[in-house]
Amino acid sequence: MKPIEELQKLVNTELSKISYPQHPKNLYMPIQYILEGNGKRLRPLLLLLTHQLYNDNLLLAIEPALGIEMFHNFTLVHDDIMDKSDMRRNKATIHKKWNENVAILSGDAMMILSIRFFLHLPAHIQSKAIDLFTKTAIEVCEGQQYDIDFEKHTTVSKTEYMTMIRLKTAVLIACSLSMGALIAQAHPYDIELLYEAGIELGLAFQLQDDLLDIFGQQELLGKTIGNDIINRKKTYLYILAYELANAEQKKQLDYWFNQVNVSNNTRIQEVKKIYTQLNIEQHTNQQIQFYIHNCLNKIDSLNVPYNPKLILKDFIFQLIARKK
Amino acid sequence: MKPIEELQKLVNTELSKISYPQHPKNLYMPIQYILEGNGKRLRPLLLLLTHQLYNDNLLLAIEPALGIEMFHNFTLVHDDIMDKSDMRRNKATIHKKWNENVAILSGDAMMILSIRFFLHLPAHIQSKAIDLFTKTAIEVCEGQQYDIDFEKHTTVSKTEYMTMIRLKTAVLIACSLSMGALIAQAHPYDIELLYEAGIELGLAFQLQDDLLDIFGQQELLGKTIGNDIINRKKTYLYILAYELANAEQKKQLDYWFNQVNVSNNTRIQEVKKIYTQLNIEQHTNQQIQFYIHNCLNKIDSLNVPYNPKLILKDFIFQLIARKK
């Protein structure tokens, strides 16, 4: 049983040990480039943490953990093209550093490579693992499509938003949690329970992301505050605020959110003012606590050894207390 | 044992029977749109044709055949973005009919879905099938990257060109041929032999494509003649011509190939004139015959029943006599 720091090191070491063909350079260099970035490695860690609930030997679990990290990075590469993002984790995005074609194609290669990390599993586990993984991967695409579609909607309901982030963010986190158990050949009941716990964690994680964007501290976050407001992204905060606002506040929110003739800074400050009036930070934190509570309840009801469960729960606490 | 026409009908019927979720529309409608196009269905047909060399029951082979067709169409969708192609099979390309983001994302979904068509196979076959398929898929990405890279090279050698088309075109055809045998649990020797036959066929197929682009008949081809010259694509014909040309012909070829101040029609006519002087059509046809000869030799040495082998060989003859 390994503590979190050791698992983190393990993931980073194994990621850096992946060997790529020398050619074509423009296909493989971008893959190395993005995987060298200092990501949180959240998904592979969750996979390893749930695997060691059932099996101390991580040998079978490492490659699938890398596969899920590879897949996650593929989604970042393609999302960054679609969102026209220039920077990611303080580095130029692939389509900026190279070009859009390179980003499309190296993303495609990452997607395909991610599957190949499952091919070392014994055949009977492999089939189930690839089924879960590809089902999840399709849902992530659906989530991204809803996210793009919502940009053109004048209003997005809370239900629509939660459906979108469930697909775009939560299912891959759920897949990671349950994959660790699946590979360890845990009971189907546990695999399912960990999936459900992962959905709750994923929703909490995304709301936390929405919250940090405006209520986080810039120096800790390492990126500009208020990006979502700058990009007029209808996040959980915005949707909740619009739901709770009175007629006058709604008018103000509409005005500042969509205003084009003032500086972004003014727009951010004015929207934040309305969020503060409506206690959006507190409401969102309550919702996050609700999901985390559900997540931990599900984990608690797993019949697994105390110590590795504690490590998993500790990681979830860290995650939700994160400042970046 | 089914004749080609029946297999063709089967592939088209099964493709049209694939059911997609209703939402998100912008993810799934483009997939249906491109798969409704009247493709040749070359790859799924080859898979079914080699499968029935070993097993008359096509039940296991149909889904992987659809998976390979889905994957092939994914490559078309992403290649069309990269090549900025507006039309494909007489229809607007997805990034033109919708937009680039829709084309990236529905392409991604097609790539992932293509894997899911292998999940009904028994576990021990499935693992080998997905291994072959994803290995091939990565190579196709490598081929596309070389193709893009070559646009910026002033010269491309014949060896470089053959490496590129081997990856971009031939390996997927080889994968299709050997996959049929793999799923039928043929002897590894046969699976390998069919792979090699597929490489030869794939190279012949691509040279045929290069040839038809300029020596084909527009009314049969259903697209403009000389596209490769318009786009200054260094095809087999161009590379061969440059190899065979004397100093004066090289100068002429350089001049007309790269000229920007004359109509495309003039450029096409002048380049074609040089090709004709150098007997490029005949030389290329000879090379195609060479690859087809190798391909058929390999197929002949398979110890399989006469009739289904005849159907496969007949299809290869049809393919190489094609006018479009």
Chai-1 contact restraints between the chains, C-beta under 6 A:
chainA,res_idxA,chainB,res_idxB,connection_type,confidence,min_distance_angstrom,max_distance_angstrom,comment,restraint_id
A,P24,B,E142,contact,1.0,0.0,6.0,A-B,restraint_1
A,P24,B,Q145,contact,1.0,0.0,6.0,A-B,restraint_2
A,P24,B,Y146,contact,1.0,0.0,6.0,A-B,restraint_3
A,N26,B,Q145,contact,1.0,0.0,6.0,A-B,restraint_4
A,L27,B,E142,contact,1.0,0.0,6.0,A-B,restraint_5
A,L27,B,Q145,contact,1.0,0.0,6.0,A-B,restraint_6
A,H78,B,I104,contact,1.0,0.0,6.0,A-B,restraint_7
A,M82,B,N101,contact,1.0,0.0,6.0,A-B,restraint_8
A,N101,B,M82,contact,1.0,0.0,6.0,A-B,restraint_9
A,N101,B,I148,contact,1.0,0.0,6.0,A-B,restraint_10
A,I104,B,H78,contact,1.0,0.0,6.0,A-B,restraint_11
A,L105,B,C141,contact,1.0,0.0,6.0,A-B,restraint_12
A,L105,B,Q144,contact,1.0,0.0,6.0,A-B,restraint_13
A,L105,B,Q145,contact,1.0,0.0,6.0,A-B,restraint_14
A,D108,B,C141,contact,1.0,0.0,6.0,A-B,restraint_15
A,A109,B,C141,contact,1.0,0.0,6.0,A-B,restraint_16
A,M111,B,M111,contact,1.0,0.0,6.0,A-B,restraint_17
A,I112,B,T134,contact,1.0,0.0,6.0,A-B,restraint_18
A,I112,B,A137,contact,1.0,0.0,6.0,A-B,restraint_19
A,I112,B,I138,contact,1.0,0.0,6.0,A-B,restraint_20
A,I115,B,I115,contact,1.0,0.0,6.0,A-B,restraint_21
A,I115,B,T134,contact,1.0,0.0,6.0,A-B,restraint_22
A,R116,B,T134,contact,1.0,0.0,6.0,A-B,restraint_23
A,L119,B,D131,contact,1.0,0.0,6.0,A-B,restraint_24
A,A123,B,A123,contact,1.0,0.0,6.0,A-B,restraint_25
A,A123,B,H124,contact,1.0,0.0,6.0,A-B,restraint_26
A,A123,B,S127,contact,1.0,0.0,6.0,A-B,restraint_27
A,H124,B,A123,contact,1.0,0.0,6.0,A-B,restraint_28
A,Q126,B,S127,contact,1.0,0.0,6.0,A-B,restraint_29
A,S127,B,A123,contact,1.0,0.0,6.0,A-B,restraint_30
A,S127,B,Q126,contact,1.0,0.0,6.0,A-B,restraint_31
A,D131,B,L119,contact,1.0,0.0,6.0,A-B,restraint_32
A,T134,B,I112,contact,1.0,0.0,6.0,A-B,restraint_33
A,T134,B,I115,contact,1.0,0.0,6.0,A-B,restraint_34
A,T134,B,R116,contact,1.0,0.0,6.0,A-B,restraint_35
A,A137,B,I112,contact,1.0,0.0,6.0,A-B,restraint_36
A,I138,B,I112,contact,1.0,0.0,6.0,A-B,restraint_37
A,C141,B,L105,contact,1.0,0.0,6.0,A-B,restraint_38
A,C141,B,D108,contact,1.0,0.0,6.0,A-B,restraint_39
A,C141,B,A109,contact,1.0,0.0,6.0,A-B,restraint_40
A,E142,B,P24,contact,1.0,0.0,6.0,A-B,restraint_41
A,E142,B,L27,contact,1.0,0.0,6.0,A-B,restraint_42
A,Q144,B,L105,contact,1.0,0.0,6.0,A-B,restraint_43
A,Q145,B,P24,contact,1.0,0.0,6.0,A-B,restraint_44
A,Q145,B,N26,contact,1.0,0.0,6.0,A-B,restraint_45
A,Q145,B,L27,contact,1.0,0.0,6.0,A-B,restraint_46
A,Q145,B,L105,contact,1.0,0.0,6.0,A-B,restraint_47
A,Y146,B,P24,contact,1.0,0.0,6.0,A-B,restraint_48
A,I148,B,N101,contact,1.0,0.0,6.0,A-B,restraint_49
